[in-house]
Amino acid sequence: MGKKHITRRDFMQKSAALALAAGLDMNLEAKEKTAVALVRDKNALDDKARVNGLAMQDMLDRALMALTGEKNPVDSMKRLIKPNDIVGIKSNAWSYMPTPAELEQAIERRVMDAGVKKENISIDDRGVRRNPVFQRATAIINVRPVRTHYWAGIGGCIKNMILFSDTPSKYHPDSCADLAQVWLHTGIRDKVKLNILSALTPLFNGRGPHHYDRRYLWDYKGIIAGTDPVAVDTVGLELIKAKRREFFKEDINFYTNPKHVGLADTRHGLGTGDLKKINLIKLGWDENILI
């Protein structure tokens, strides 16, 4: 039996089929990964480090649309928050690096655009357990700056929930290794709809309980957002590591090992802590993006 002659047309059809199959595989792989949005805007801060509220709103909106696939930010927020929800916006009030008010306001604006009444929204940090809105909350948005942290190695979205516990100190042993348990023991895991790290001016190094040194701040002008707190913190931690390598010209150990981020995945199953399983969507200003 003679060899079958492959025409140019046959070759092109097979090549197109293989390319289509490869594209489908890549799309499926992306869908199987946990999405995290990294959005930056070079105009987010002025030359005196004041936050540009319009740029902040735009960064939030772009993150929402990237995470949900919707074409406008209001529909994006409606995918996460319903009009009848009672919404707590869990912020962070550390005096040296609080959550920017402009970011809090941008979130609240979109929650109201989604149909939630003003009286059913509250922004709080240290008073969440006494706050009547948080006590009745059906949905929580978790937002704070990313920075190094004395007890936990890194202060991120996982750590930001510790004040929902009536005994926060019990999560301090072993470099706060089991911080993820706060999410599991306080009933907040299913209520948290969105996690956001403010990376406008991250703090990438320090030592001591209340370390804050302007030498270790830099104008990154970004936010990191996702529905998975572990994935968001994993990206935030990678950013801090990258800046430390750039600044110190080598890998240096954290004063406290931020192992709680990885253990939130491998020990507690709270989310995805493997960078290979995270679909990092990068939008906006890309100069010195580092990751």
C-alpha positions in Angstrom: 0.0 0.0 0.0 1.6 3.3 -1.1 2.3 6.3 1.2 -0.5 8.8 1.5 0.5 12.1 0.0 0.0 15.1 2.3 -1.1 18.1 0.5 -0.4 21.6 1.5 -4.1 22.0 2.3 -3.9 18.9 4.6 -0.9 20.3 6.4 -2.5 23.7 6.9 -5.7 22.1 8.3 -3.8 19.9 10.7 -1.6 22.8 11.8 -4.7 25.0 12.5 -6.3 22.2 14.5 -3.2 21.7 16.6 -3.0 25.5 17.2 -6.6 25.6 18.2 -6.2 22.7 20.6 -3.1 24.3 22.1 -5.1 27.5 22.6 -8.0 25.7 24.2 -5.5 24.0 26.6 -4.0 27.3 27.5 -7.4 28.8 28.1 -8.5 25.9 30.3 -5.2 26.1 32.2 -5.8 29.9 32.9 -9.4 29.2 34.0 -8.2 26.5 36.4 -5.7 28.9 38.0 -6.6 31.4 40.8 -6.8 34.9 39.3 -5.0 37.8 41.0 -5.0 41.3 39.5 -1.9 43.5 39.9 -2.8 47.1 38.8 -0.5 50.1 38.8 -0.8 53.7 37.8 2.2 56.1 37.7 -0.1 58.9 38.7 -1.4 57.2 41.8 0.8 59.4 44.0 2.0 62.9 43.5 5.5 64.1 44.4 4.5 64.6 48.0 3.1 61.0 48.3 -0.5 62.2 48.3 -3.0 59.7 46.9 -4.8 60.5 43.7 -8.4 59.5 44.3 -9.3 59.3 40.7 -6.3 57.0 39.9 -7.2 54.9 42.9 -10.8 54.4 41.7 -9.6 53.5 38.2 -7.1 50.9 39.6 -9.9 49.3 41.7 -12.3 49.3 38.7 -9.7 47.7 36.4 -9.0 45.0 39.0 -12.7 44.3 39.5 -13.2 43.9 35.7 -10.1 41.7 35.3 -11.2 39.4 38.1 -14.9 39.0 37.0 -14.6 39.4 33.2 -17.4 42.1 33.2 -17.1 45.1 31.0 -17.8 47.8 33.6 -16.9 48.0 37.3 -20.5 48.2 38.7 -21.5 44.9 37.1 -18.2 43.6 38.3 -19.0 44.5 41.9 -22.5 43.1 41.5 -20.9 39.7 40.8 -19.4 39.9 44.3 -21.9 41.9 46.3 -25.7 41.8 46.2 -28.1 44.8 46.9 -29.4 43.1 50.1 -26.0 42.4 51.5 -24.7 44.0 54.7 -21.1 44.9 54.0 -18.2 45.3 56.3 -15.1 46.8 54.7 -12.3 45.5 56.9 -9.5 48.1 56.8 -6.3 48.6 58.7 -5.6 51.5 61.0 -1.9 51.1 61.8 -0.9 54.7 62.3 2.3 54.6 60.2 0.7 52.9 57.2 -3.1 52.9 57.3 -5.3 51.7 54.4 -5.6 54.8 52.2 -8.9 56.6 52.7 -9.1 57.0 48.9 -9.1 53.3 48.5 -11.7 52.8 51.2 -13.9 55.4 49.6 -13.5 53.8 46.1 -14.6 50.4 47.5 -17.6 51.9 49.3 -18.6 53.9 46.2 -18.7 50.7 44.1 -20.5 48.8 46.8 -23.2 51.5 46.9 -23.3 51.4 43.1 -24.1 47.7 43.4 -27.2 48.6 45.3 -26.2 48.4 48.9 -27.6 51.1 51.2 -25.2 53.4 52.9 -26.5 52.4 56.3 -25.6 48.8 55.5 -21.9 49.5 54.9 -19.3 50.1 57.5 -15.5 50.6 57.3 -13.7 49.5 60.5 -10.6 47.8 61.8 -10.1 47.5 65.6 -13.7 47.8 66.4 -15.1 45.1 64.1 -16.3 42.8 66.9 -18.3 45.6 68.4 -19.5 47.2 65.2 -23.2 46.4 64.6 -22.8 46.3 60.8 -20.0 43.8 61.0 -22.0 41.8 63.6 -24.7 41.4 61.0 -22.5 41.4 57.9 -23.3 39.0 55.1 -20.3 40.1 53.0 -16.8 41.4 53.9 -14.2 43.2 51.7 -10.7 42.8 53.1 -8.3 45.7 52.4 -4.9 46.7 53.9 -1.4 47.8 52.9 1.3 45.2 52.3 4.3 45.4 54.6 6.8 43.4 56.6 5.5 42.5 60.1 7.3 41.7 63.3 5.1 38.8 64.5 4.1 37.3 61.1 6.9 38.2 58.7 4.4 39.9 56.4 1.2 41.9 57.1 -1.3 40.9 54.4 -4.9 39.9 53.9 -4.7 36.7 56.0 -3.3 38.6 58.9 -5.8 41.4 58.6 -8.6 39.2 59.9 -7.0 38.5 63.3 -9.1 41.1 65.1 -12.2 39.0 64.4 -10.8 36.7 67.2 -11.5 37.6 70.8 -8.0 36.2 71.6 -5.7 37.4 68.8 -2.5 36.5 70.8 -3.2 32.8 70.6 -2.3 33.0 66.9 1.2 34.6 67.6 3.2 31.5 68.4 5.6 30.0 65.8 5.7 33.1 63.6 1.9 33.2 63.5 2.1 29.9 61.6 -1.6 29.2 62.0 -3.1 32.6 61.2 -5.4 30.9 58.6 -7.3 29.4 61.5 -8.8 32.8 62.3 -10.7 32.5 59.0 -11.8 29.0 59.8 -12.8 29.5 63.5 -14.6 32.8 63.3 -17.0 32.1 60.4 -15.7 34.7 58.1 -14.2 32.5 55.4 -17.3 32.4 53.2 -18.2 36.1 53.9 -15.0 37.6 52.5 -15.8 38.4 48.8 -12.7 40.4 47.9 -9.2 40.8 49.2 -7.1 43.9 48.3 -3.5 44.7 49.2 -2.6 48.4 48.8 0.9 48.4 47.3 1.2 52.2 46.9 4.2 52.4 49.1 5.0 48.9 50.5 7.3 48.5 53.5 9.9 45.8 52.6 12.2 45.7 55.6 12.2 46.4 59.3 12.9 45.0 62.8 11.0 45.3 66.0 7.3 45.3 67.0 6.4 48.7 65.4 9.2 49.1 62.8 8.7 51.8 60.3 11.6 53.2 58.4 11.2 55.4 55.3 14.4 54.0 53.9 12.5 50.8 53.2 9.4 52.3 51.5 9.2 52.7 47.8 6.6 54.2 45.4 5.2 51.1 43.7 1.8 52.7 43.0 -0.2 49.6 42.8 -2.9 47.4 44.2 -3.1 43.6 44.3 -6.6 42.1 44.3 -8.4 38.7 44.2 -11.0 36.6 45.8 -8.5 34.2 47.3 -6.6 35.7 50.3 -3.8 33.2 50.1 -3.1 33.9 46.4 -3.2 37.6 47.0 -0.8 37.4 49.9 1.4 35.0 47.9 1.8 37.7 45.2 2.3 40.4 47.8 5.0 38.3 49.5 6.7 37.7 46.1 6.7 41.5 45.5 8.4 42.2 48.9 11.0 39.5 48.3 11.8 40.9 44.8 12.3 44.4 46.3 14.5 43.0 49.0 16.7 41.3 46.4 16.9 44.5 44.4 17.7 46.7 47.4 20.1 44.4 49.2 21.6 42.8 46.1 21.0 39.3 47.6 18.4 37.1 49.2 18.3 37.9 52.9 16.1 36.2 55.4 13.1 38.0 56.9 13.5 38.7 60.6 10.4 36.6 61.1 9.7 33.9 58.6 6.4 34.7 56.8 5.5 31.0 56.7 1.9 31.5 57.6 1.2 32.3 53.9 2.3 29.0 52.6 0.8 27.1 55.5 -2.6 28.7 54.9 -2.6 26.6 51.7 -0.7 23.4 52.7 -1.8 23.0 56.3 -5.2 24.7 56.4 -6.5 24.7 52.8 -7.6 28.3 52.9 -6.5 29.1 49.4 -3.7 28.8 46.8 -0.2 29.5 47.8 1.6 28.2 44.8 2.7 30.8 42.3 2.5 28.3 39.5 -1.3 27.9 40.2 -1.9 31.7 40.2 -2.9 33.6 37.0 -1.4 37.0 37.7 -3.1 39.6 35.5 -0.9 42.6 35.2 -2.5 45.9 34.1 -1.3 49.5 33.8 2.1 51.0 34.5 4.8 48.3 34.1 8.0 50.2 34.9 10.1 48.4 37.6 7.2 46.0 38.1 9.6 43.4 39.7 7.3 40.4 39.4 
